[in-house]
Amino acid sequence: MAKGEMKATRNHDRALEAAVEIVGTQGIHSLTHGQVDISSGLPKGSTSNYFRTRAALIHATVGYLVRAEQNAFNAGTKLQTTEDLVKALTEFVHDASGRQRTVAAARLAFFIEAFHDPQVRETLSQARHDIDTWAARTLETLGFPAPFAAARRILAQLEGMVLHNLTFGDHSVPREDIAAVIRSCL
């Protein structure tokens, strides 16, 4: 890759990182080309050079967020026991309510956007399929008898916990609730 291409890619990613930050802290209504330029420290007009329309910016941001979360999932440690699973999921909810709050809030904002935007819905649906498959494979290695059904149940519980914590400012992570939903799937 040429030096100019690498810089362009870095600037492209800077714009998308800033877009996630904007959506996660201010809401999707605040996502504009100009706001991304300001937040990312890029020259005025840079974001619109990468993403010609607001819709293109939204769709690219969703794709970027999905890739970042999938990379984070793939980098996770291999779980050996259901206790490891309880611990990992408890940490996930804790992080989504704390240090990763902005990313979690952006994800939820895009869930709402998917109600009205078929392209966002399609991107999120494909990502959800990938996450469901990854989760089911993980559960299968831990001996869950119906891993796909268990993955859907567990992920829905986690999404509800994260939504509750973000909406109400609750930072509790009900470890016992996570353990109970896992036990119910065994």
ZALOKOL-360791 format. One record per residue: residue number from 0; residue in one letter; chain; z, y, x of N, C-alpha, C, CB in turn. Coordinates in nm, 3 decimals. Each point is the difference from the previous one (the first is absolute). Last residue first. Glycine has a CB too. Example, Ala and Ser with C-alpha at 12.3 -4.5 7.8 and 13.67 -1.06 7.14 Angstrom:
<atoms>
seq/type/mol/nzz/nyy/nxx/cazz/cayy/caxx/czz/cyy/cxx/cbzz/cbyy/cbxx
1/s/A/0.708/-0.225/1.285/0.006/0.119/0.082/0.073/0.109/-0.077/-0.215/-0.063/0.118
0/a/A/0.208/-0.509/-0.089/0.000/0.119/-0.089/0.000/0.120/0.090/0.125/-0.117/-0.189
</atoms>
This chain:
<atoms>
seq/type/mol/nzz/nyy/nxx/cazz/cayy/caxx/czz/cyy/cxx/cbzz/cbyy/cbxx
185/l/A/2.977/-2.522/-2.898/0.004/-0.128/0.074/0.004/-0.121/-0.092/0.117/0.118/0.184
184/c/A/-0.103/0.359/-0.306/-0.136/-0.048/0.028/-0.002/-0.134/0.072/-0.073/0.235/0.010
183/s/A/0.473/0.017/-0.116/-0.064/-0.035/-0.127/-0.140/-0.057/0.019/0.134/0.179/-0.110
182/r/A/0.115/-0.009/0.482/0.054/-0.129/-0.048/-0.068/-0.044/-0.128/0.220/0.055/0.105
181/i/A/-0.331/0.370/0.055/-0.054/-0.103/0.090/0.049/-0.138/-0.044/-0.007/0.166/0.193
180/v/A/0.177/0.205/-0.413/-0.139/-0.020/-0.039/-0.065/-0.106/0.088/-0.013/0.238/-0.081
179/a/A/0.456/-0.118/0.185/-0.006/-0.068/-0.130/-0.144/-0.023/-0.042/0.217/0.105/-0.065
178/a/A/-0.126/0.144/0.460/0.032/-0.141/0.020/-0.013/-0.078/-0.131/0.155/0.062/0.188
177/i/A/-0.203/0.400/-0.210/-0.114/-0.057/0.072/0.023/-0.149/0.021/-0.045/0.221/0.114
176/d/A/0.398/0.017/-0.296/-0.109/-0.008/-0.098/-0.125/-0.061/0.064/0.092/0.202/-0.120
175/e/A/0.278/-0.117/0.397/0.027/-0.114/-0.088/-0.108/-0.015/-0.107/0.246/0.029/0.042
174/r/A/-0.259/0.344/0.248/-0.032/-0.122/0.072/0.019/-0.123/-0.089/0.067/0.110/0.216
173/p/A/-0.142/0.410/-0.320/0.077/-0.110/-0.057/-0.042/-0.134/0.060/0.026/0.131/-0.212
172/v/A/-0.028/0.385/0.377/-0.092/-0.113/0.004/0.080/-0.121/-0.048/-0.141/0.097/0.192
171/s/A/0.171/0.481/-0.222/0.062/-0.132/0.006/-0.109/-0.106/0.002/0.205/0.083/-0.121
170/h/A/-0.243/0.405/0.082/-0.034/-0.064/0.126/0.065/-0.137/0.014/-0.023/0.225/0.102
169/d/A/-0.151/0.164/-0.493/0.096/-0.107/0.028/-0.042/-0.069/0.129/0.050/-0.033/-0.248
168/g/A/-0.269/0.392/-0.015/0.069/0.034/0.124/0.106/-0.100/0.038/-0.044/0.235/-0.050
167/f/A/-0.281/-0.243/-0.327/0.136/0.046/-0.026/0.079/0.033/0.126/-0.006/-0.136/-0.203
166/t/A/-0.460/-0.009/0.211/0.010/0.086/-0.117/0.138/0.061/-0.015/-0.173/-0.138/-0.110
165/l/A/0.082/-0.182/0.454/-0.069/0.126/0.025/0.016/0.097/-0.116/-0.164/-0.122/0.141
164/n/A/0.352/-0.312/-0.183/0.065/0.073/0.107/-0.066/0.135/0.027/0.067/-0.217/0.100
163/h/A/-0.265/-0.076/-0.420/0.132/0.048/-0.045/0.065/0.087/0.108/0.026/-0.206/-0.144
162/l/A/-0.427/-0.010/0.260/-0.024/0.105/-0.098/0.132/0.061/-0.048/-0.212/-0.116/-0.071
161/v/A/0.241/-0.259/0.349/-0.045/0.117/0.075/-0.024/0.117/-0.095/-0.105/-0.150/0.175
160/m/A/0.217/-0.261/-0.371/0.113/0.053/0.076/-0.039/0.127/0.075/0.091/-0.232/0.024
159/g/A/-0.431/-0.004/-0.251/0.092/0.065/-0.093/0.119/0.062/0.071/-0.070/-0.162/-0.174
158/e/A/-0.230/-0.093/0.427/-0.064/0.125/-0.042/0.090/0.075/-0.097/-0.226/-0.103/0.032
157/l/A/0.364/-0.326/0.099/0.013/0.097/0.109/-0.060/0.135/-0.038/-0.007/-0.188/0.164
156/q/A/-0.040/-0.169/-0.467/0.141/0.040/0.010/0.018/0.107/0.107/0.072/-0.231/-0.077
155/a/A/-0.495/0.032/0.038/0.026/0.088/-0.115/0.144/0.050/0.003/-0.172/-0.125/-0.135
154/l/A/0.049/-0.194/0.457/-0.061/0.130/0.029/0.022/0.098/-0.115/-0.172/-0.113/0.142
153/i/A/0.320/-0.333/-0.200/0.079/0.069/0.104/-0.057/0.138/0.027/0.059/-0.221/0.103
152/r/A/-0.295/-0.057/-0.404/0.132/0.035/-0.054/0.081/0.081/0.101/-0.005/-0.209/-0.140
151/r/A/-0.417/0.038/0.276/-0.016/0.104/-0.103/0.135/0.046/-0.053/-0.221/-0.097/-0.063
150/a/A/0.221/-0.265/0.364/-0.039/0.124/0.068/-0.013/0.114/-0.101/-0.120/-0.132/0.178
149/a/A/0.198/-0.301/-0.344/0.120/0.055/0.063/-0.032/0.133/0.068/0.091/-0.232/0.034
148/a/A/-0.447/-0.011/-0.214/0.083/0.053/-0.108/0.126/0.065/0.057/-0.088/-0.178/-0.157
147/f/A/-0.186/-0.041/0.464/-0.069/0.119/-0.054/0.080/0.064/-0.114/-0.221/-0.102/0.064
146/p/A/0.388/-0.306/0.145/0.004/0.119/0.085/-0.070/0.123/-0.057/0.011/-0.154/0.188
145/a/A/0.235/-0.294/-0.346/-0.112/0.072/-0.063/-0.013/0.134/0.073/0.035/-0.114/-0.230
144/p/A/0.290/-0.187/0.399/-0.087/-0.094/-0.072/-0.122/0.065/-0.066/0.202/-0.135/-0.039
143/f/A/0.067/0.266/0.509/0.002/0.040/-0.141/-0.101/-0.086/-0.076/0.067/0.238/0.060
142/g/A/0.049/-0.241/0.433/0.027/-0.108/-0.094/0.008/0.040/-0.146/0.117/-0.104/0.183
141/l/A/-0.233/0.351/0.242/0.145/-0.009/-0.020/0.037/-0.102/-0.107/0.019/0.239/0.069
140/t/A/-0.471/-0.135/0.034/0.058/-0.056/0.124/0.152/-0.013/-0.011/-0.188/0.102/0.131
139/e/A/-0.041/0.100/-0.490/-0.038/-0.141/0.008/0.060/-0.065/0.126/-0.213/0.050/-0.126
138/l/A/0.254/0.415/0.065/0.093/-0.075/-0.086/-0.030/-0.149/0.004/0.022/0.200/-0.148
137/t/A/-0.316/0.084/0.380/0.133/0.007/0.062/0.099/-0.083/-0.080/-0.051/0.228/0.091
136/r/A/-0.372/-0.174/-0.272/-0.006/-0.089/0.118/0.135/-0.004/0.071/-0.244/0.051/0.027
135/a/A/0.198/0.250/-0.383/0.001/-0.139/-0.048/-0.005/-0.098/0.116/-0.113/0.073/-0.211
134/a/A/0.074/0.388/0.309/0.135/-0.033/-0.046/0.009/-0.145/-0.045/0.033/0.239/-0.069
133/w/A/-0.458/-0.073/0.191/0.088/-0.006/0.118/0.141/-0.043/-0.042/-0.136/0.182/0.114
132/t/A/-0.165/-0.105/-0.461/-0.040/-0.119/0.076/0.090/-0.018/0.122/-0.237/0.027/-0.078
131/d/A/0.292/0.364/-0.178/0.042/-0.117/-0.077/-0.029/-0.129/0.076/-0.040/0.126/-0.214
130/i/A/-0.125/0.271/0.397/0.146/-0.008/0.016/0.055/-0.120/-0.077/0.012/0.251/0.028
129/d/A/-0.471/-0.160/-0.073/0.029/-0.039/0.138/0.150/-0.017/0.022/-0.207/0.121/0.076
128/h/A/0.066/0.046/-0.491/-0.041/-0.139/0.013/0.033/-0.052/0.140/-0.184/0.036/-0.169
127/r/A/0.247/0.417/0.091/0.104/-0.079/-0.066/-0.032/-0.148/0.007/0.048/0.192/-0.153
126/a/A/-0.368/0.112/0.313/0.117/-0.003/0.089/0.110/-0.086/-0.060/-0.058/0.228/0.086
125/q/A/-0.318/-0.154/-0.349/-0.035/-0.086/0.113/0.118/-0.011/0.096/-0.242/0.065/-0.022
124/s/A/0.292/0.231/-0.335/-0.006/-0.139/-0.049/-0.032/-0.097/0.113/-0.072/0.084/-0.225
123/l/A/0.061/0.383/0.310/0.137/-0.050/-0.012/0.003/-0.145/-0.049/0.077/0.233/-0.046
122/t/A/-0.495/-0.023/0.070/0.058/-0.007/0.135/0.140/-0.057/-0.005/-0.138/0.196/0.071
121/e/A/-0.070/-0.112/-0.484/-0.066/-0.111/0.069/0.057/-0.017/0.142/-0.209/0.039/-0.136
120/r/A/0.356/0.331/-0.121/0.049/-0.124/-0.058/-0.059/-0.122/0.073/0.024/0.115/-0.222
119/v/A/-0.187/0.307/0.334/0.136/-0.015/0.051/0.058/-0.132/-0.051/0.032/0.252/0.007
118/q/A/-0.444/-0.142/-0.181/-0.014/-0.031/0.143/0.137/-0.016/0.065/-0.218/0.127/0.006
117/p/A/0.186/0.003/-0.468/-0.034/-0.141/0.023/-0.012/-0.036/0.148/-0.117/0.003/-0.219
116/d/A/0.414/0.375/-0.039/-0.106/-0.006/0.100/-0.032/-0.145/0.034/0.072/0.224/0.093
115/h/A/0.280/-0.080/-0.397/-0.113/0.082/-0.038/-0.120/-0.014/0.093/0.161/0.157/-0.098
114/f/A/0.262/-0.390/0.153/-0.018/-0.004/-0.146/-0.133/0.064/-0.040/0.251/0.008/-0.031
113/a/A/-0.085/0.006/0.481/-0.086/-0.114/-0.034/-0.018/-0.016/-0.151/0.076/-0.112/0.210
112/e/A/0.225/0.432/-0.020/-0.139/0.045/0.007/-0.097/-0.111/-0.041/0.064/0.160/0.183
111/i/A/0.392/-0.266/-0.140/-0.022/0.082/-0.120/-0.146/0.049/-0.003/0.243/0.072/0.000
110/f/A/-0.109/-0.301/0.382/0.004/-0.094/-0.114/-0.031/0.076/-0.129/0.170/-0.148/0.120
109/f/A/-0.114/0.399/0.267/-0.134/-0.057/-0.012/-0.006/-0.107/-0.109/-0.039/0.047/0.242
108/a/A/0.452/0.147/-0.144/-0.087/0.104/-0.055/-0.142/-0.052/-0.017/0.142/0.176/0.109
107/l/A/0.171/-0.456/0.103/0.024/0.009/-0.144/-0.086/0.107/-0.065/0.234/-0.078/0.039
106/r/A/-0.255/0.035/0.430/-0.051/-0.122/-0.062/0.017/0.008/-0.152/0.055/-0.134/0.207
105/a/A/0.139/0.476/0.045/-0.147/0.014/-0.004/-0.061/-0.122/-0.068/0.003/0.140/0.211
104/a/A/0.457/-0.153/-0.131/-0.030/0.097/-0.106/-0.151/0.020/-0.013/0.220/0.114/0.040
103/a/A/-0.067/-0.382/0.313/0.024/-0.068/-0.129/-0.033/0.093/-0.116/0.179/-0.140/0.107
102/v/A/-0.202/0.322/0.324/-0.107/-0.099/-0.018/0.015/-0.070/-0.135/-0.015/-0.033/0.251
101/t/A/0.357/0.328/-0.128/-0.123/0.074/-0.024/-0.117/-0.095/-0.025/0.086/0.187/0.144
100/r/A/0.341/-0.367/-0.023/-0.004/0.056/-0.135/-0.132/0.068/-0.031/0.246/0.030/0.012
99/q/A/-0.040/-0.283/0.382/-0.140/-0.012/-0.044/-0.021/0.055/-0.142/-0.023/-0.202/0.148
98/r/A/0.459/0.208/0.058/-0.090/0.051/0.105/-0.148/-0.010/-0.036/0.172/-0.064/0.163
97/g/A/0.131/-0.047/-0.550/0.052/0.086/0.107/-0.110/0.046/0.094/0.217/-0.120/-0.015
96/s/A/-0.274/-0.187/-0.353/0.086/0.101/-0.062/0.051/0.101/0.101/0.066/-0.167/-0.171
95/a/A/-0.327/-0.202/0.306/-0.083/0.071/-0.098/0.078/0.110/-0.070/-0.134/-0.207/-0.033
94/d/A/0.365/-0.080/0.333/-0.093/0.087/0.072/-0.085/0.082/-0.097/-0.005/-0.163/0.189
93/h/A/0.293/-0.160/-0.377/0.080/0.103/0.067/-0.093/0.101/0.071/0.191/-0.164/0.031
92/v/A/-0.385/-0.217/-0.216/0.041/0.093/-0.107/0.080/0.115/0.060/0.004/-0.189/-0.168
91/f/A/-0.128/-0.149/0.469/-0.119/0.066/-0.053/0.039/0.104/-0.105/-0.136/-0.206/0.046
90/e/A/0.470/-0.076/0.127/-0.037/0.106/0.095/-0.122/0.078/-0.049/0.093/-0.138/0.188
89/t/A/0.034/-0.235/-0.435/0.104/0.102/-0.014/-0.031/0.118/0.093/0.171/-0.177/-0.062
88/l/A/-0.441/-0.199/0.099/-0.031/0.074/-0.122/0.104/0.109/-0.027/-0.112/-0.203/-0.092
87/a/A/0.177/-0.087/0.463/-0.121/0.080/0.020/-0.032/0.085/-0.123/-0.086/-0.177/0.156
86/k/A/0.453/-0.128/-0.182/0.026/0.108/0.095/-0.122/0.091/0.017/0.164/-0.148/0.120
85/v/A/-0.212/-0.240/-0.380/0.090/0.095/-0.068/0.025/0.120/0.091/0.110/-0.188/-0.130
84/l/A/-0.350/-0.162/0.321/-0.079/0.068/-0.101/0.085/0.105/-0.073/-0.142/-0.205/-0.028
83/d/A/0.351/-0.083/0.332/-0.084/0.096/0.074/-0.082/0.083/-0.098/-0.012/-0.157/0.197
82/e/A/0.252/-0.192/-0.382/0.092/0.107/0.040/-0.073/0.106/0.082/0.191/-0.163/0.000
81/t/A/-0.415/-0.230/-0.122/0.008/0.093/-0.114/0.098/0.113/0.032/-0.054/-0.188/-0.160
80/t/A/-0.188/-0.026/0.581/0.088/-0.047/-0.108/-0.004/0.099/-0.116/0.149/-0.117/0.166
79/q/A/-0.420/0.179/0.226/0.030/-0.143/0.015/0.079/-0.057/-0.118/-0.001/0.035/0.246
78/l/A/-0.374/0.394/-0.114/0.124/-0.036/-0.069/0.019/-0.151/0.009/-0.022/0.197/-0.157
77/k/A/-0.239/0.172/0.486/-0.018/-0.120/-0.082/0.135/-0.040/-0.058/-0.197/-0.076/0.142
76/t/A/0.078/0.593/-0.027/0.040/-0.124/0.065/-0.019/-0.117/-0.096/0.166/0.125/0.142
75/g/A/-0.480/0.327/-0.160/0.135/-0.050/-0.029/0.030/-0.132/0.069/-0.011/0.116/-0.219
74/a/A/-0.410/0.144/0.199/0.080/0.011/0.121/0.141/-0.055/-0.018/-0.134/0.200/0.062
73/n/A/-0.184/-0.171/-0.422/-0.047/-0.098/0.098/0.082/0.001/0.128/-0.227/0.024/-0.096
72/f/A/0.313/0.298/-0.245/0.034/-0.135/-0.047/-0.037/-0.104/0.105/-0.034/0.074/-0.238
71/a/A/-0.096/0.366/0.326/0.146/-0.012/0.010/0.045/-0.139/-0.047/0.025/0.249/-0.037
70/n/A/-0.477/-0.141/-0.014/0.032/-0.017/0.143/0.150/-0.015/0.020/-0.202/0.135/0.061
69/q/A/0.053/-0.035/-0.492/-0.037/-0.136/0.035/0.030/-0.028/0.148/-0.179/0.003/-0.178
68/e/A/0.244/0.434/0.022/0.102/-0.091/-0.054/-0.032/-0.145/0.031/0.046/0.164/-0.182
67/a/A/-0.360/0.164/0.311/0.125/0.021/0.074/0.109/-0.096/-0.049/-0.061/0.242/0.036
66/r/A/-0.353/-0.234/-0.267/-0.014/-0.060/0.134/0.130/0.012/0.079/-0.244/0.054/-0.002
65/v/A/0.230/0.160/-0.419/-0.005/-0.145/-0.016/-0.008/-0.068/0.137/-0.113/0.027/-0.225
64/l/A/0.083/0.440/0.215/0.135/-0.044/-0.033/0.006/-0.152/-0.012/0.042/0.218/-0.120
63/y/A/-0.464/-0.022/0.181/0.081/0.015/0.121/0.142/-0.051/-0.024/-0.139/0.198/0.068
62/g/A/-0.153/-0.179/-0.438/-0.041/-0.104/0.095/0.082/0.002/0.127/-0.228/0.014/-0.093
61/v/A/0.297/0.330/-0.218/0.048/-0.128/-0.055/-0.035/-0.113/0.097/-0.029/0.086/-0.238
60/t/A/-0.143/0.332/0.344/0.145/-0.003/0.020/0.060/-0.129/-0.053/0.007/0.250/-0.014
59/a/A/-0.463/-0.165/-0.060/0.024/-0.029/0.142/0.149/-0.009/0.029/-0.214/0.117/0.060
58/h/A/0.088/0.014/-0.493/-0.036/-0.140/0.024/0.022/-0.040/0.145/-0.167/0.015/-0.184
57/i/A/0.238/0.439/0.060/0.096/-0.088/-0.067/-0.029/-0.146/0.033/0.026/0.167/-0.186
56/l/A/-0.336/0.149/0.340/0.127/0.013/0.072/0.105/-0.092/-0.061/-0.056/0.239/0.059
55/a/A/-0.353/-0.205/-0.279/-0.019/-0.073/0.126/0.128/0.005/0.083/-0.245/0.054/-0.002
54/a/A/0.239/0.199/-0.390/0.001/-0.142/-0.033/-0.016/-0.084/0.127/-0.096/0.050/-0.228
53/r/A/0.051/0.412/0.263/0.141/-0.037/-0.016/0.012/-0.149/-0.033/0.055/0.234/-0.079
52/t/A/-0.482/-0.097/0.359/0.056/0.034/-0.131/0.148/-0.038/-0.003/-0.225/-0.034/-0.112
51/r/A/-0.027/-0.025/0.515/-0.072/0.111/-0.062/0.061/0.044/-0.134/-0.206/-0.083/0.113
50/f/A/0.392/-0.129/0.351/0.004/-0.043/-0.140/-0.056/0.113/-0.085/0.203/-0.151/0.040
49/y/A/-0.207/0.205/0.429/0.020/-0.146/-0.006/-0.015/-0.053/-0.142/0.153/0.016/0.196
48/n/A/-0.180/0.448/-0.118/-0.109/-0.061/0.076/0.009/-0.152/-0.004/-0.007/0.201/0.150
47/s/A/0.348/0.062/-0.343/-0.118/-0.007/-0.087/-0.122/-0.051/0.076/0.092/0.188/-0.136
46/t/A/0.308/-0.125/0.376/0.017/-0.107/-0.097/-0.121/-0.012/-0.091/0.248/0.036/0.007
45/s/A/-0.235/0.320/0.310/-0.013/-0.132/0.063/0.007/-0.112/-0.103/0.102/0.092/0.207
44/g/A/-0.043/0.397/-0.279/-0.127/-0.063/-0.033/-0.017/-0.140/0.057/-0.094/0.225/-0.009
43/k/A/0.431/0.102/0.250/-0.041/0.016/-0.139/-0.139/-0.060/-0.020/0.140/0.211/-0.021
42/p/A/0.151/-0.412/0.420/-0.067/0.126/-0.036/-0.044/0.001/-0.146/-0.077/0.021/0.237
41/l/A/0.504/-0.316/-0.114/-0.143/-0.001/0.031/-0.062/0.135/-0.037/-0.009/-0.250/-0.038
40/g/A/0.473/0.071/-0.025/-0.026/0.086/0.115/-0.146/-0.001/0.043/0.233/-0.041/0.073
39/s/A/0.003/-0.177/-0.457/-0.038/-0.082/0.116/-0.022/0.082/0.125/-0.102/-0.160/-0.156
38/s/A/0.216/0.367/-0.265/0.104/-0.097/0.032/-0.031/-0.082/0.125/0.052/-0.011/-0.241
37/i/A/-0.377/0.323/0.074/0.122/0.069/0.043/0.104/-0.100/0.048/-0.047/0.186/-0.162
36/d/A/-0.349/-0.359/-0.025/-0.030/0.070/0.125/0.126/0.066/0.056/-0.235/0.040/-0.078
35/v/A/0.269/-0.234/-0.345/-0.006/-0.103/0.105/-0.030/0.065/0.134/-0.076/-0.172/-0.167
34/q/A/0.065/0.446/-0.210/0.138/-0.038/0.030/0.004/-0.106/0.109/0.066/0.054/-0.236
33/g/A/-0.489/0.082/0.078/0.067/0.107/0.075/0.142/-0.036/0.038/-0.142/0.164/-0.119
32/h/A/-0.107/-0.459/-0.158/-0.055/0.004/0.135/0.074/0.103/0.086/-0.224/-0.071/-0.090
31/t/A/0.504/-0.137/-0.305/-0.124/0.077/0.011/-0.047/-0.004/0.144/0.068/0.152/-0.192
30/l/A/0.347/-0.342/-0.147/-0.094/-0.051/0.099/-0.132/0.077/-0.008/0.108/-0.228/-0.011
29/s/A/0.284/0.267/-0.284/0.000/0.088/0.118/-0.099/-0.042/0.106/0.237/0.046/-0.046
28/h/A/-0.154/-0.296/-0.361/-0.058/0.129/-0.038/-0.009/0.097/0.118/0.091/-0.033/-0.229
27/i/A/0.127/-0.397/0.258/-0.145/-0.005/0.017/-0.067/0.132/-0.036/0.009/-0.245/-0.048
26/g/A/0.502/0.238/0.234/-0.076/-0.054/-0.112/-0.149/0.012/0.022/0.189/0.058/-0.149
25/q/A/0.192/0.049/0.455/-0.032/0.106/-0.096/-0.074/-0.049/-0.124/-0.006/0.154/0.191
24/t/A/0.158/-0.440/0.181/0.105/0.102/-0.008/-0.024/0.104/-0.110/0.036/-0.034/0.242
23/g/A/-0.335/-0.342/-0.142/0.134/-0.056/-0.007/0.111/0.102/-0.015/-0.086/-0.182/0.136
22/v/A/-0.375/0.309/-0.080/0.015/-0.071/-0.127/0.143/-0.051/-0.016/-0.244/-0.067/0.007
21/i/A/0.141/0.272/0.403/-0.008/0.096/-0.110/0.023/-0.068/-0.134/-0.161/0.139/0.134
20/e/A/0.134/-0.412/0.251/0.123/0.081/0.001/0.001/0.099/-0.117/0.011/-0.023/0.252
19/v/A/-0.402/-0.227/-0.180/0.108/-0.087/-0.050/0.130/0.079/-0.009/-0.113/-0.204/0.102
18/a/A/-0.244/0.428/0.095/-0.024/-0.017/-0.143/0.107/-0.090/-0.063/-0.246/0.030/0.038
17/a/A/0.241/0.030/0.430/0.049/0.121/-0.068/-0.017/-0.014/-0.151/-0.056/0.139/0.203
16/e/A/-0.123/-0.479/0.060/0.147/-0.003/0.010/0.060/0.119/-0.073/-0.015/-0.120/0.221
15/l/A/-0.450/0.113/-0.184/0.048/-0.098/-0.098/0.152/-0.015/0.005/-0.218/-0.120/0.018
14/a/A/0.009/0.405/0.297/-0.020/0.053/-0.135/0.055/-0.096/-0.104/-0.205/0.123/0.078
13/r/A/0.203/-0.265/0.365/0.100/0.107/-0.018/-0.010/0.058/-0.140/-0.008/0.054/0.245
12/d/A/-0.319/-0.365/-0.117/0.128/-0.064/-0.031/0.112/0.102/-0.018/-0.074/-0.201/0.129
11/h/A/-0.343/0.368/0.004/-0.018/-0.065/-0.130/0.133/-0.063/-0.043/-0.246/-0.044/0.049
10/n/A/0.222/0.209/0.383/0.011/0.109/-0.097/-0.013/-0.052/-0.143/-0.094/0.159/0.171
9/r/A/0.032/-0.467/0.179/0.139/0.047/0.000/0.019/0.110/-0.104/0.021/-0.059/0.243
8/t/A/-0.457/-0.090/-0.176/0.080/-0.103/-0.068/0.146/0.041/-0.006/-0.160/-0.177/0.076
7/a/A/-0.129/0.452/0.167/-0.030/0.010/-0.143/0.082/-0.102/-0.079/-0.232/0.080/0.054
6/k/A/0.259/-0.097/0.412/0.068/0.119/-0.051/-0.022/0.014/-0.150/-0.026/0.112/0.224
5/m/A/-0.207/-0.452/-0.008/0.142/-0.032/-0.003/0.080/0.118/-0.054/-0.029/-0.157/0.195
4/e/A/-0.431/0.213/-0.129/0.025/-0.087/-0.115/0.148/-0.033/-0.012/-0.229/-0.096/0.022
3/g/A/0.083/0.343/0.354/-0.009/0.081/-0.122/0.028/-0.082/-0.125/-0.164/0.145/0.115
2/k/A/0.142/-0.372/0.306/0.118/0.086/-0.008/-0.001/0.086/-0.128/0.007/0.005/0.251
1/a/A/-0.262/-0.473/-0.268/-0.012/0.123/0.077/0.123/0.087/-0.023/-0.251/-0.011/-0.014
0/m/A/0.226/-0.536/-0.013/0.000/0.118/-0.086/0.000/0.123/0.090/0.123/-0.123/-0.187
</atoms>
